[in-house]
Amino acid sequence: MGIIGDILIYILTGLVHWWWTANLSVFGVSPNIVFSAALSAAIIARPAKAISYCFLFGIYLDLLGSNLFGAYALTYTLMAYGIYMMKRHLDLIGPFSQIIAALALTVVTMLFYQGLSLALAKINPLQLKAFLVEPFLNAIAVPIMFYFFVQLKRRFNLL
């Protein structure tokens, strides 16, 4: 069930993200479920699989967007590599460390995407309300997504 399970996780994450942002956004802001899944996969999975997951999650967000195709894929791939480097020195299994990592990495990925957009496409996609609220929403979503992924790894040997 290896590759089929990975495809199902990818599709399920994409559907949950799409449904959540379409139906449960409050004032146009919702947690980035794909970011939470990418961060959780980067913490749990082996390095090559984690980078692949994050790249594909980034491609999914690029397909949903209308500008600068590949920027999310690059951003999430670099995030997975950074998590891989951090895992050697920090314990990211606990919820507190995941919350701190989610807060910091949400801001870093948003600023990196903003920089790419300004440098390459001359557009400004960052909204202030998303920049101020989304890190906290992601910090709440990451431990929940991590728990869900750990259960998938234990029961079905996925990730």
N, C-alpha and C positions, 0 to 999 in steps of 0.2 A: 504494500500500500504506500510505498515511498513517494514516488512522483505524483501519483494520483492524489494522495493526501495533501501534498504541497500545493497542487493546483486547486484543490477544494478549499484549503485555508486561504489562498490568494483570492479566489472568487468570493468566498464568504466574507472576507474582510472588506473587499470592494463593495459588496452589496450592503453590508451594515453601514459603511461610511456614507454611501450614497443615500440610503434611507434616513439615516440619522440627520444628515445635513439638510435633507429636503423636508423632513417632518418635525424635527425636534430642535431646530435652531431658535434661539432666543435673541431677538434684536439682531439677527444675522450672524450670530456667533455660536459656534458649537465646538466641542472637542474634536481634534483631528484624529479620527480613529485609525487612519492609515499611519500617521506618525507614531501613535501608541503601539500599533502592531509592528512597525519597523523597529522601534526601540526595543520592544520585548523580544523580537526575533534575533536582534543583534546581541542581546544579553544571553539568550538561551542557546542558540544554534552554534555550530562550528563556524570558523571564520569564513570559509568559502560559501557555505550555505547562507550565512547571515548577510554577506555582501550581496549575494544573488537576490535574496528576499528584498533587501532594502532597495536595490536597483529596480526590481520589478514593481515594488510599491511606488517608487518615484515615477516610473513610466506610467503607472495608472493615474497618478495625480496630474502628470503632464497631459495625458489624454483627456482628462476632465477640464483642463484649463484651455485658454485660447491664445496664450502667448508663450514665447521662449521655450519651445519644446526641448526637453532634455535637462532643464535646470533642476527640477525636482529629483530626477534620477541621479544627477551628479551630486546634489546636496545630500540625499539619503545614502548614497554609496560612500561618500566621505564620512558621514555620520557613523555608518557601520564600521568603517575602518578605525575611526576614533574610539568607538566603544570597544573594539577588539584590543586596541592599545591600552585603554583604561582598565579592562578586565584583568590584566596582569597585575595591576597595582591596587585596585579598589574592588571591594565586594559590592556588586550591584544586584545581589539576590534579595536583599532586604527591602521592604517597602519605602523606608525613609531615604535610602540611597537612590532608589528609583525615582522618587518624587523630586529630589534635588537634581538628578540627572535630567529629568523631563523638563523642569523649570529652565535649567541652563541651556539644554540643547534646543528647546523650542525657540528661545531668543536667538541663539546662534544660527540656527537654520533659517529663521525668518530674516535675519540681517544678511546672511549669505545670499539668500534668494533675492533680497532687495538689491544687494550690490550687483549681482549678475544681471538683474533686470535693468538697472540704471546704466550699467556699463555696455551691455550688448543690445538692448532693445529701446533704451531711452524712455522707459515707462516707469511709473511708480505704482506698483500693485499693493503696497502695504497700507492697511487701514489702521488707524490708531486704536480703535476699539478692539480689533483682533490682536494687535500687538500687546495691549494691556491686559486682556482677559484670557486669551487662548493659552498662554503658558500655565495658568492655574487650572484651567479645564483639562489640559493634557496631563498635568501632574496628578489629577484625580483619576484619569482614565488609564494611565500606564500601569499602576499596580493591578487593576482589574483585568486588563488585557494580559498582563504577565501571568496572573493566576490561571486564566483561561488557557494560555499556551502551555503552561506547566502541566495542566491536566491532560491536554492533548498529547504531550510528550510522554507522560507516564502511562496513559491508557492505550494509546495507539502507536507509540514510538514514532511520532512525527516530529519535525523540526530537527 
